[in-house]
Amino acid sequence: MLLRKATEADLDTLCSLYESVSAYLCSQGITQWQWGAYPSRALVKDDIEAGRMYCLQAEEGIIAAVCISAEPIQSHSDLNWLFGVRPGYVHRLAVLPSLWRKGYGKCALEAAARTLAALGCDALRCGASEDNSFADSFYRALGMRAAGCTQATELQIACRAYELRLSEDCPLLPLNMHPSFRAGKLTPWGGERLKTVFDKQIPEVPTGESLEVSCIPGLESTDDCGVHLPELISRYGEKLVGPYASKPFPLLLKLIDAKEPLSVQVHPNDSYAHDHEGGKLGKTEAWLILDAAEGAELTYGIQPGTTLAELASACQHGSEVEKLLRRVKVKPGDVCYIPAGCVHAIDAGIMLYEIQQSSDITYRFYDWNRVDADGKGRELHLKQALAVTRLDCAPEPVPAPAAPIARVLDETYFTLDILNPSEGKEVDLPGICGFGLLTVLSGELKLCWQGASRVIRKGQTVLIPASAPSLSLRGTGRAALSMPR
């Protein structure tokens, strides 16, 4: 069989083919094609004249047809495509209904992929109506990635989009991430500002944490199609996360809303966590203060001169520990680095961005004598907390500069850059180390790369793959970019 360009002499045969496929789809309750409206004789004729129409030729004649184009489709620009900076498109793939499930559709699509690759394209994109289960099964069986849904302008119906890499060096594009949440009894100190400020679809009030990028079991973040981050890493490996494809995912990114104070807590280092928590990572973290009332404070270390024995004794008497806590004032824009062993607590009314090692280990010293509806307080972990506390750890908040781009942290486990693009001034992102996590904190920014862009709104986070093309930000707003070290 041969995939060849259609000629004017093929017009009647192709129209008959498309008419029969349209009729069969309609008989199955699929609304994708309605012959005469879409597709139509005029459209097929235009495709032939433009050199876009191809036929799959067998001994008995034309058995399939497909339109192949390297021209971009504006209506598809808002989809979360993952593959390629030079995409090509396949439209109106049709096989005679009597020959379905005999491999001819696969043959035609594979030939179309080779044609696009020869045209210099690095990815293939196509679509089908949401009710077309035949197409959905077909494209997925060929290993194509579902890239979300869009509206087809021809018939005003919802369509699924699919894509396929055409080359080994095909770059991966920034990927929208959807969070998991900690809420209810897990975060009794939380509020509802993750919804009112960042438009998050929180599960309930209170909700304290939006886990923007997470591989924590049971709390994994997802892409637009609901695929969990660990599965994405398994599929795309080093192209997505660089050397971390064969290592534990190193980072956890959160947005936190503290309507009430969090417990006074401390986290272990890698060595202690490995030995006492089943081989888990320790937890070093950092905060960027997003909102805080005038005069707001944090617990940030232990009062100088305090001994471990004094701290242990105070912990046995509940509120006695409060006088040993080191309190510091913070304001929006401050950055607080919290190494493992640093005692800390977020105060009421503070919202913040948190980047940390990918760990869920927290040891609580004290929870402000809070009890639930049953009069029961949350579990404390005094033995472990005292074992890992660094009494000499007394860092200070550091204001983030208002420069277009500023690296505010470059520590053992992660870096943190603050980006402040302004109207008319584009900000180039720094080179990606392993992968990047970009969160828009204010405004609405456009993330741009070769031949395309994507709008990122306040509160949204994208994962920037290791193999991403060069990127820049346009617009007016603020963003944070974290990367592993």
CORVENVEN-V446931 format. One record per residue. RES is the residue in one letter. SS is DSSP state (hx for helix, st for strand, lp for the rest). PHI is phi in whole degrees, 0 to 359 (none if undefined). NEAR is the number of other C-alpha atoms within 8 Angstrom. Layout:
RES & SS & PHI & NEAR
RES & SS & PHI & NEAR
//
This chain:
M & lp & none & 6
L & st & 230 & 7
L & st & 266 & 10
R & st & 232 & 8
K & st & 292 & 10
A & lp & 284 & 11
T & lp & 241 & 8
E & hx & 301 & 8
A & hx & 292 & 6
D & hx & 271 & 8
L & hx & 303 & 11
D & hx & 298 & 7
T & hx & 297 & 8
L & hx & 293 & 11
C & hx & 298 & 11
S & hx & 296 & 8
L & hx & 299 & 13
Y & hx & 294 & 11
E & hx & 295 & 9
S & hx & 292 & 10
V & hx & 293 & 12
S & hx & 300 & 11
A & hx & 296 & 10
Y & hx & 294 & 9
L & hx & 301 & 12
C & hx & 299 & 11
S & hx & 295 & 7
Q & lp & 262 & 6
G & lp & 79 & 6
I & lp & 258 & 11
T & lp & 266 & 10
Q & lp & 298 & 11
W & lp & 237 & 11
Q & st & 224 & 11
W & lp & 305 & 11
G & lp & 100 & 7
A & lp & 265 & 8
Y & st & 201 & 9
P & lp & 284 & 12
S & lp & 219 & 10
R & hx & 300 & 8
A & hx & 297 & 6
L & hx & 292 & 8
V & hx & 298 & 13
K & hx & 297 & 10
D & hx & 299 & 8
D & hx & 298 & 11
I & hx & 296 & 14
E & hx & 294 & 9
A & lp & 276 & 7
G & lp & 77 & 8
R & lp & 263 & 11
M & st & 271 & 14
Y & st & 234 & 12
C & st & 241 & 14
L & st & 265 & 13
Q & st & 260 & 13
A & st & 245 & 9
E & lp & 299 & 5
E & lp & 276 & 6
G & st & 125 & 6
I & st & 283 & 11
I & st & 246 & 14
A & st & 203 & 15
A & st & 214 & 15
V & st & 203 & 14
C & st & 263 & 12
I & st & 238 & 13
S & st & 212 & 9
A & lp & 261 & 10
E & lp & 278 & 6
P & lp & 293 & 7
I & lp & 246 & 6
Q & hx & 298 & 5
S & hx & 293 & 9
H & hx & 263 & 7
S & lp & 291 & 9
D & lp & 272 & 6
L & lp & 282 & 9
N & lp & 272 & 9
W & lp & 298 & 8
L & lp & 251 & 9
F & st & 249 & 14
G & lp & 83 & 12
V & lp & 250 & 13
R & lp & 231 & 9
P & st & 285 & 13
G & st & 241 & 15
Y & st & 234 & 12
V & st & 246 & 13
H & st & 236 & 9
R & st & 53 & 8
L & st & 291 & 11
A & st & 223 & 11
V & st & 234 & 13
L & lp & 310 & 11
P & hx & 305 & 8
S & hx & 291 & 4
L & hx & 247 & 9
W & lp & 297 & 10
R & lp & 64 & 6
K & lp & 243 & 6
G & lp & 93 & 7
Y & hx & 286 & 12
G & hx & 297 & 13
K & hx & 299 & 8
C & hx & 300 & 8
A & hx & 293 & 13
L & hx & 291 & 9
E & hx & 296 & 8
A & hx & 293 & 9
A & hx & 296 & 11
A & hx & 297 & 10
R & hx & 295 & 8
T & hx & 296 & 8
L & hx & 294 & 15
A & hx & 300 & 12
A & hx & 294 & 7
L & lp & 276 & 7
G & lp & 94 & 7
C & lp & 280 & 13
D & lp & 252 & 16
A & st & 209 & 17
L & st & 249 & 15
R & st & 232 & 12
C & st & 203 & 10
G & st & 208 & 9
A & st & 203 & 11
S & st & 297 & 12
E & lp & 300 & 8
D & lp & 271 & 7
N & lp & 269 & 11
S & hx & 293 & 7
F & hx & 298 & 6
A & hx & 295 & 8
D & hx & 299 & 9
S & hx & 296 & 8
F & hx & 297 & 8
Y & hx & 293 & 10
R & hx & 293 & 10
A & hx & 296 & 7
L & lp & 273 & 7
G & lp & 83 & 7
M & lp & 281 & 10
R & st & 269 & 8
A & st & 285 & 10
A & st & 246 & 14
G & st & 108 & 11
C & st & 237 & 9
T & st & 216 & 11
Q & st & 256 & 9
A & st & 284 & 10
T & lp & 288 & 7
E & lp & 294 & 5
L & lp & 243 & 8
Q & lp & 55 & 7
I & st & 235 & 9
A & st & 284 & 10
C & st & 233 & 12
R & st & 275 & 13
A & st & 251 & 13
Y & st & 225 & 13
E & st & 213 & 14
L & st & 213 & 11
R & st & 287 & 11
L & lp & 252 & 11
S & lp & 212 & 8
E & lp & 294 & 5
D & lp & 268 & 4
C & lp & 298 & 12
P & lp & 289 & 11
L & st & 261 & 14
L & lp & 263 & 13
P & lp & 306 & 10
L & st & 242 & 12
N & st & 300 & 11
M & st & 245 & 14
H & st & 244 & 11
P & lp & 278 & 12
S & st & 261 & 11
F & st & 231 & 12
R & st & 254 & 11
A & st & 210 & 15
G & hx & 59 & 11
K & hx & 295 & 5
L & hx & 288 & 6
T & hx & 225 & 12
P & lp & 296 & 10
W & lp & 274 & 11
G & lp & 283 & 16
G & st & 226 & 12
E & lp & 229 & 12
R & hx & 287 & 8
L & hx & 300 & 16
K & hx & 275 & 10
T & hx & 287 & 8
V & lp & 265 & 6
F & lp & 248 & 10
D & lp & 60 & 8
K & lp & 280 & 8
Q & lp & 273 & 5
I & lp & 292 & 10
P & lp & 284 & 7
E & lp & 191 & 7
V & lp & 247 & 10
P & lp & 272 & 12
T & st & 234 & 18
G & st & 259 & 17
E & st & 226 & 13
S & st & 252 & 12
L & st & 276 & 16
E & st & 294 & 14
V & st & 226 & 17
S & lp & 212 & 15
C & lp & 246 & 12
I & lp & 296 & 9
P & lp & 305 & 5
G & lp & 85 & 4
L & lp & 228 & 10
E & lp & 286 & 15
S & lp & 282 & 15
T & st & 225 & 12
D & lp & 271 & 12
D & lp & 300 & 11
C & lp & 261 & 8
G & lp & 82 & 6
V & lp & 280 & 9
H & st & 292 & 10
L & hx & 303 & 13
P & hx & 302 & 8
E & hx & 292 & 8
L & hx & 299 & 10
I & hx & 296 & 11
S & hx & 298 & 8
R & hx & 286 & 6
Y & hx & 246 & 8
G & hx & 49 & 12
E & hx & 297 & 10
K & hx & 299 & 11
L & hx & 268 & 14
V & hx & 234 & 13
G & hx & 59 & 14
P & hx & 293 & 8
Y & hx & 278 & 11
A & hx & 295 & 13
S & hx & 250 & 6
K & lp & 230 & 6
P & lp & 300 & 6
F & lp & 300 & 8
P & lp & 272 & 9
L & st & 237 & 11
L & st & 224 & 14
L & st & 245 & 13
K & st & 228 & 12
L & st & 247 & 13
I & st & 235 & 12
D & st & 242 & 16
A & st & 254 & 16
K & lp & 288 & 10
E & lp & 237 & 9
P & lp & 297 & 11
L & lp & 281 & 11
S & lp & 298 & 11
V & st & 283 & 12
Q & st & 215 & 13
V & st & 207 & 16
H & lp & 237 & 16
P & lp & 279 & 14
N & lp & 275 & 13
D & hx & 300 & 10
S & hx & 296 & 8
Y & hx & 294 & 11
A & hx & 297 & 14
H & hx & 298 & 12
D & hx & 280 & 8
H & hx & 244 & 7
E & lp & 232 & 8
G & lp & 67 & 7
G & lp & 84 & 8
K & lp & 290 & 9
L & lp & 286 & 11
G & lp & 285 & 16
K & lp & 217 & 16
T & lp & 255 & 12
E & st & 218 & 12
A & st & 212 & 12
W & st & 240 & 12
L & st & 246 & 12
I & st & 287 & 15
L & st & 262 & 11
D & st & 208 & 10
A & lp & 199 & 12
A & lp & 291 & 8
E & lp & 304 & 5
G & lp & 81 & 7
A & lp & 299 & 11
E & st & 229 & 10
L & st & 234 & 12
T & st & 277 & 14
Y & st & 215 & 15
G & st & 103 & 15
I & st & 250 & 13
Q & lp & 306 & 8
P & lp & 305 & 6
G & lp & 89 & 4
T & lp & 290 & 10
T & lp & 266 & 7
L & hx & 295 & 8
A & hx & 295 & 6
E & hx & 295 & 8
L & hx & 295 & 11
A & hx & 298 & 10
S & hx & 295 & 8
A & hx & 296 & 11
C & hx & 297 & 13
Q & lp & 285 & 6
H & lp & 242 & 8
G & hx & 58 & 10
S & hx & 294 & 10
E & hx & 301 & 9
V & hx & 290 & 12
E & hx & 301 & 6
K & hx & 289 & 5
L & hx & 265 & 10
L & st & 276 & 11
R & st & 275 & 10
R & st & 251 & 9
V & st & 227 & 9
K & st & 277 & 8
V & lp & 224 & 12
K & lp & 218 & 12
P & lp & 306 & 9
G & lp & 98 & 9
D & st & 285 & 12
V & st & 246 & 13
C & st & 238 & 11
Y & st & 268 & 10
I & st & 232 & 11
P & lp & 291 & 9
A & lp & 307 & 13
G & lp & 96 & 12
C & lp & 274 & 15
V & lp & 290 & 14
H & st & 201 & 12
A & st & 197 & 12
I & lp & 273 & 12
D & lp & 274 & 13
A & lp & 299 & 9
G & lp & 87 & 12
I & st & 263 & 15
M & st & 247 & 12
L & st & 208 & 12
Y & st & 260 & 12
E & st & 234 & 12
I & st & 245 & 12
Q & st & 208 & 13
Q & st & 298 & 13
S & lp & 282 & 13
S & lp & 211 & 11
D & lp & 245 & 6
I & lp & 269 & 8
T & lp & 225 & 8
Y & st & 252 & 12
R & st & 267 & 14
F & st & 276 & 13
Y & st & 198 & 13
D & lp & 232 & 12
W & lp & 58 & 7
N & lp & 59 & 8
R & lp & 287 & 7
V & lp & 225 & 9
D & lp & 272 & 7
A & lp & 298 & 5
D & lp & 265 & 5
G & lp & 78 & 6
K & lp & 253 & 7
G & lp & 274 & 9
R & lp & 285 & 7
E & lp & 297 & 5
L & lp & 254 & 9
H & lp & 225 & 9
L & hx & 297 & 11
K & hx & 299 & 6
Q & hx & 292 & 8
A & hx & 299 & 14
L & hx & 294 & 9
A & hx & 292 & 6
V & hx & 252 & 13
T & lp & 291 & 10
R & lp & 258 & 8
L & lp & 292 & 11
D & lp & 272 & 7
C & lp & 274 & 9
A & lp & 220 & 9
P & lp & 287 & 9
E & lp & 239 & 7
P & lp & 298 & 9
V & st & 237 & 7
P & st & 294 & 7
A & lp & 283 & 10
P & lp & 292 & 5
A & lp & 267 & 7
A & lp & 294 & 7
P & lp & 307 & 10
I & st & 210 & 11
A & st & 216 & 11
R & st & 275 & 9
V & st & 261 & 10
L & st & 217 & 9
D & st & 216 & 8
E & lp & 248 & 7
T & lp & 300 & 5
Y & lp & 251 & 9
F & st & 198 & 12
T & st & 246 & 13
L & st & 220 & 12
D & st & 248 & 12
I & st & 253 & 14
L & st & 245 & 13
N & lp & 231 & 13
P & lp & 293 & 15
S & st & 233 & 11
E & lp & 305 & 8
G & lp & 87 & 6
K & st & 237 & 8
E & lp & 274 & 11
V & st & 248 & 12
D & st & 280 & 7
L & lp & 286 & 8
P & lp & 293 & 4
G & lp & 301 & 5
I & lp & 277 & 10
C & lp & 255 & 10
G & lp & 80 & 12
F & lp & 192 & 14
G & st & 228 & 14
L & st & 237 & 14
L & st & 251 & 12
T & st & 236 & 12
V & st & 276 & 17
L & st & 260 & 12
S & st & 205 & 10
G & st & 75 & 11
E & st & 222 & 12
L & st & 243 & 13
K & st & 250 & 11
L & st & 270 & 12
C & st & 243 & 11
W & st & 211 & 11
Q & lp & 308 & 7
G & lp & 80 & 6
A & st & 199 & 8
S & st & 201 & 9
R & st & 214 & 9
V & st & 279 & 8
I & st & 240 & 11
R & st & 265 & 10
K & lp & 307 & 11
G & lp & 92 & 11
Q & lp & 270 & 12
T & st & 234 & 14
V & st & 238 & 11
L & st & 267 & 13
I & st & 263 & 14
P & lp & 293 & 17
A & lp & 301 & 15
S & lp & 263 & 10
A & lp & 294 & 11
P & lp & 290 & 10
S & lp & 299 & 8
L & lp & 233 & 10
S & st & 216 & 11
L & st & 246 & 13
R & st & 234 & 15
G & st & 117 & 14
T & st & 233 & 11
G & st & 169 & 13
R & st & 222 & 12
A & st & 218 & 12
A & st & 240 & 13
L & st & 235 & 12
S & st & 249 & 12
M & st & 219 & 13
P & st & 286 & 12
R & lp & 269 & 8
//
